[in-house]
Structures are given as C-alpha cells and as structure tokens.
Amino acid sequence: MIRFTLKNWTNLLYIIGITIVFSSCQRSEYDRTVKSEMAKNLELNELKFGLEFKDTKDEFFAKCKALNQQKLVTHGGNNQNVQHILNDTAKAPIRYLFYGTFDDKRVMNGLKMTFSYLGWAPWNEHLYNKELLQVVMDTLQIWYPGNEFKVLENEKLDYPIYYKVDGNRQILLHLEGTRDVIGLIQDLNQKQY
C-alpha cells in the first residue's frame, strides 16, 4: 500500500502540471487559432455575393438566380456549381466555382469553392495551380479581411492545407492536381469537433 505523504502529493501535482503543460504544447497552432477565434464570439456570417451562413437552400437558389439576372454568375460545369469569372487578374481570367453546403434542415453551413485559370492546359505551366494559390489567397483576403492564411502542419496530411480563421468563419484551401485550388468556407459554430 502506498502512503501519500506531502512529498508524494507534491510530486504527483508536479507530474500532473507537467502533463498539462506538455499536452497544451502538443496542441497545434491550428487548434490554438480556432480556440482563440471562437472565444471572441465574433459572428461573421456574410459571404461573397450577399450569401450568408444560415441561408436556406431556397434562399441560396434565389440569390444565385438574382446574381444570374445581373450577369454576375452563370451555371458551372454540368450545372453542379455556380460560376463567376474573375477578369481582373494579371495572368489570365480565373474561373471561380462555388456551391453551398447544407445541413439536414437545408440550412447553409458552408461554401465549396474551386478556382482555376481559364487558360489552364498541361503545357501552360505558368497557369498551374501552384502559381494560382497565392492569387486565390490574396483575393480571399480582400473578400474576407482579417487574419492571414497559415499552413496547417500535420505529417498525416498528403498535401499542405492552408487555413484562415476569423471568428466563426474558417477558410481551408488545398491544391488538387495541377489545375485547381479547392476551398471550403465553414461556419465553425455549426462544425462538430
């Protein structure tokens, strides 16, 4: 039987303290960023083109229809996305495809995005997504001001993920193939951890 003396209790508390400090150091910068931003209780629900987190699916479609009537957007490939062309870029116009993500109550909790240069082709290496990534991050920084993009460091990932968190709004980006920059905007209030 172990008798707990003052020295044993002190050692036990010391070990518990070291464990707590070590485990908090092991948390990633991403985890610390999310926790810090969520603690601000800052609700950022506005998205590009007047879309918002918590729009219903019907509201999303109605807003996209109005944008189409204003000639700001059209249908994307196979009518599975909304398409907007960014013409004010240095290298070539950029195709921006987007579509809402919805919960089981048909309420928007995110936005899927795909960016690619219109002139992309396997032989046009200057239009590969590695060149496009910084342009996309700069564009999203203008659309969604606040914190800068950071790289999510995790050896389990097959490719780098870039993230930006402002209040409840999180933006994730990664490269897919040589053409696309894939993105996702999420409402962290509606995301499960």
C-alpha positions in Angstrom: 0.0 0.0 0.0 1.3 3.4 -1.0 1.2 6.1 1.7 0.7 9.6 0.3 3.0 12.0 2.2 3.3 15.7 1.5 6.3 14.9 -0.7 4.3 12.3 -2.7 1.4 14.8 -3.2 3.9 17.4 -4.3 5.5 15.0 -6.8 2.0 13.9 -8.1 0.9 17.6 -8.6 4.2 18.3 -10.3 3.7 15.4 -12.7 0.1 16.4 -13.4 1.2 20.0 -14.0 4.0 18.9 -16.4 1.4 16.7 -18.2 -1.0 19.6 -18.6 1.8 21.9 -19.9 3.1 19.2 -22.3 -0.3 18.4 -23.6 -1.1 22.1 -24.2 2.2 22.4 -26.1 1.3 19.5 -28.3 -1.9 21.3 -29.5 -1.3 22.6 -33.0 -1.2 26.2 -34.0 -4.4 25.5 -35.9 -6.2 24.3 -32.7 -5.0 27.3 -30.8 -6.1 29.6 -33.6 -9.6 28.1 -33.7 -10.0 28.3 -29.9 -8.8 31.9 -29.8 -11.1 33.0 -32.6 -14.1 31.1 -31.3 -13.5 32.7 -27.8 -14.1 36.2 -29.4 -17.7 35.3 -30.1 -17.5 37.1 -33.4 -20.3 36.1 -35.8 -19.1 36.5 -39.4 -21.9 35.0 -41.5 -21.6 37.2 -44.6 -20.1 35.5 -47.7 -19.3 36.8 -51.2 -22.3 38.0 -53.4 -24.6 38.5 -50.4 -24.7 34.9 -49.5 -24.8 34.1 -45.8 -24.3 31.2 -43.4 -27.8 30.1 -42.3 -29.4 30.9 -45.7 -31.9 28.2 -46.5 -31.3 26.2 -49.7 -34.2 28.1 -51.3 -32.7 31.4 -50.3 -29.3 30.3 -51.8 -31.0 29.4 -55.1 -33.0 32.7 -55.1 -29.8 34.8 -54.5 -28.0 32.9 -57.2 -30.9 33.5 -59.6 -30.7 37.2 -58.9 -26.9 37.2 -59.4 -27.5 35.4 -62.7 -30.1 38.0 -63.8 -27.4 40.7 -63.0 -25.0 38.8 -65.2 -22.6 38.3 -62.3 -22.8 34.5 -62.3 -23.8 31.6 -64.6 -24.1 27.9 -64.2 -20.8 26.0 -63.8 -19.9 22.6 -65.3 -22.7 20.1 -65.5 -25.0 22.6 -63.7 -23.5 21.5 -60.4 -21.9 24.8 -59.4 -22.3 28.5 -59.7 -19.6 30.1 -61.9 -18.1 33.6 -61.7 -15.2 34.7 -63.8 -12.6 36.9 -62.2 -11.2 39.1 -65.1 -9.0 41.4 -63.1 -6.0 39.1 -62.6 -2.6 39.6 -64.0 -2.0 36.3 -65.8 -5.4 35.1 -67.0 -9.1 35.1 -66.1 -9.9 32.8 -63.2 -12.9 30.5 -63.1 -14.5 30.6 -59.6 -17.0 27.8 -59.0 -19.0 27.7 -55.7 -21.9 25.9 -54.2 -23.4 25.9 -50.7 -23.1 23.0 -48.2 -26.3 22.4 -46.2 -27.2 20.6 -43.1 -30.1 18.2 -42.8 -32.5 21.1 -42.3 -31.4 22.6 -45.6 -29.6 25.5 -43.9 -26.3 26.6 -45.4 -23.3 25.9 -43.1 -20.5 26.3 -45.7 -19.5 27.0 -49.2 -17.4 24.7 -51.5 -15.1 26.6 -53.9 -12.9 25.7 -56.9 -10.6 28.2 -58.6 -8.7 27.6 -61.8 -7.2 29.7 -64.6 -9.4 29.6 -67.8 -6.3 29.1 -69.9 -5.0 26.1 -68.0 -3.6 23.3 -70.1 -0.9 20.7 -69.3 1.6 22.7 -71.4 0.8 26.1 -69.8 2.9 25.6 -66.6 2.6 29.3 -65.8 -1.1 28.7 -65.2 -0.7 25.7 -62.9 -2.4 25.9 -59.5 0.9 26.4 -57.7 1.0 29.8 -59.4 -2.7 30.4 -58.7 -2.7 29.6 -55.0 -1.2 33.0 -53.9 -3.6 34.9 -56.1 -6.6 33.0 -54.6 -5.3 33.7 -51.0 -4.9 37.4 -51.9 -8.4 37.5 -53.4 -10.0 35.8 -50.4 -8.1 38.1 -48.1 -9.8 41.0 -49.8 -13.2 39.4 -49.8 -12.8 38.2 -46.1 -10.4 40.6 -44.3 -8.9 39.7 -41.0 -6.2 37.1 -40.2 -3.7 35.9 -42.8 -3.6 32.4 -44.2 -1.4 29.9 -42.4 -0.2 26.4 -43.4 -1.7 23.5 -41.4 1.3 21.4 -40.4 0.5 17.7 -39.9 2.6 14.8 -41.0 -0.5 12.8 -41.6 -1.6 15.0 -44.5 -0.8 14.0 -48.0 -0.6 17.7 -49.1 -0.5 21.1 -47.4 -3.7 22.7 -46.3 -3.9 26.5 -45.9 -6.3 27.9 -43.4 -7.7 31.2 -42.3 -10.0 31.6 -39.3 -11.8 34.8 -38.3 -14.4 34.5 -35.6 -16.7 31.6 -36.6 -15.6 31.7 -40.3 -13.0 29.2 -41.4 -11.5 29.0 -44.9 -9.5 26.0 -46.0 -7.5 25.7 -49.3 -5.5 23.0 -51.0 -4.2 22.1 -54.4 -5.7 19.4 -56.5 -3.9 18.1 -59.5 -2.1 20.9 -61.4 -5.2 22.9 -62.3 -7.5 23.5 -59.3 -7.3 25.3 -55.9 -10.0 23.7 -53.8 -11.6 25.7 -51.0 -14.1 25.3 -48.3 -15.6 28.0 -46.1 -17.3 26.7 -42.9 -19.3 28.1 -40.1 -17.4 26.8 -37.0 -20.5 27.3 -34.9 -22.1 24.5 -36.9 -19.0 22.3 -37.2 -18.5 19.4 -34.7 -15.1 18.8 -33.1 
